[in-house]
Amino acid sequence: MVKFARCNALLSLALDASGKGCRYVAKAETEDAVVKDMSEHLQGVHKVDSGDMKLNILGVTKTTRS
């Protein structure tokens, strides 16, 4: 099972580095790895301090059977 979180579920109007709507998806086998990946994306691309975002990221994390 793969866990994932979409950036646009957290920041619905955020733009990616090319100026288009951000469609980034953090995928991992554990919730902690999804939080780490998404936190790095938020800080690197959107310059958002993700220190207080852990619960928000967990709130939008879903699981798939891929």
C-alpha positions, 0 to 999 in steps of 0.5 A: 500500500502506498500513502500519498498527499497532494500539494494542492490539497494543502495550498489550493491556489499555489503555483509551482516553479513554472508558474502553473497550478502545483500538482505535486504528490508526495508518495511513500510507504509510511505517513512519516515519509509522506510528511517529510517529502511534502515538508521538503516540497513546501519549503523548497518550492513554496517557501512555506515553513512546514514546521506546523503543517504536520497535522495538516499533511496527515489530514490530507494523506490517503492510501492506495493499493498501488 
